[in-house]
């Protein structure tokens, strides 16, 4: 039993050092959640709190994922009010979206072509 504890402790130490080495090679990442406030060319505004809006840069490497259909999508599928979970990395001090997962908050798909209001 004592030998098992020693092996487990060594394994924990190796894993903690190994993960810090891997993390050191990556850029700082985070998760931003909220609702889509506005869409602009090159960035999204995300309402993250009652009086808080975060700006997230998007680029050609950003992947969009529709949570309802569980399939790949595009930026054109986003609708203000969508619930978002955005995986970001920090580049030059700005959050850049790697993956944008969205879920239409209301059943807006029935309102018009592509879920956009046709009024």
Phi, psi and omega in degrees: 000319179297322179296321179297318180297318179296318179294318179297320179294317178297318179298318179297319179294315179298318180294321180292321177290319181297319181290328178288329176293316179294317180297326180297333181277345182263163173275163182293127181243161177204174179240127178246127179237150178162199179247147181291122181266305178214154178246130177232164175290113178096349177200162179241146170255125184242124177280109185259351179200180182304318181234029185232129177234130177253143177256128181236126178284142174237149179218189183294342179272354181289131178255134179251139184224122179277116182289334180288312181270347183056046180222161176298149182219194177224172180298332180295340180279349181285143179228133176309134183104344178301143173280131185237147166229113187244121174274122183237160168234153180267124177231122181055037177080003181244142175286126179244127183289128171267315180221130178246111175260132182225156178220124179297126186292319180242170179279065182285345182299329182283348185282336182179183183299130177065016178085358180271145180290123185271007181289000000 
